[in-house]
Amino acid sequence: MAKFNVVQKRRRAAIAEQKRARHGDPFTAKLKQKPQPLSISGKRKRKLFKKWRRDQKEAMAKGLITMQDVEMAVAQGTYISFYLYSWGGGKGKGKSKKTAAEVSTDAMVE
């Protein structure tokens, strides 16, 4: 096993040298540091949005954000940077709560 570790170490060093020769700076042979991508994954975006909503909910509970703040922002036409937490449901979100009989009687009335 020790022999394999030595072989693997040499192999990694050789690969690193090849990369430096191909992609590195011609004078220093150092690899360039690539910047992080600007796009955020969907999972990370959901996680951040969830945390943001939780913070906004706590701010409303503490009274830091009031309905008067919201009304003033709307009246001024400014962008509202806080989120009013909706207590809407989860699973039956898009479904109508009316039964088939109620729907048909409503249609007859119209």
Secondary structure, DSSP 4 states (H G I P E B T S, - for coil): -HHHHHHHHHHHHHHHHHHHHHHS-TTT-PPPPPPPPS---HHHHHHHHHHHHHHHHHHHHHTSS-HHHHHHHHHHTPPP-S-PPP---STTSSS--S-HHHHHHHHHH-
